[in-house]
């Protein structure tokens, strides 16, 4: 589960593969287990041998907001996150997302317990389905 507003490992990998330039925004790295670390933290907490393999396990990541901004400004893709206030709605289905591309609705999903999980799912869906 995502506990920070940084993109997950899967999303960061998809963004990078689809042309998002991490270099100018880079402050954090994420591994497959979702652990976030700065390059500076890695230098302070790892042995030289561990640091030598740091980039084998970690990839650069950015905030979810920055990823959504890139999709909006560079790709013409807008993600909206919706909240379902219906009392009959299950707690694990309170949040959903809608994706628009050039003013056309592409998908509408609502099956997520948290806002961040809805954003993560939308960020995974866009590069996988629209690029």
Secondary structure, DSSP 8 states (H G I E B T S, - for coil): ---SSB--HHHHHHHHHTT---GGG--EEEETT--EE-HHHHHHHS-HHHHHTHHHHEEEE-BHHHHHHHHHHHH-EEEEEEE---TTS-GGGSEEEEEEETTEEEEEEEEESSHHHHHHHHHHHHHHHH-
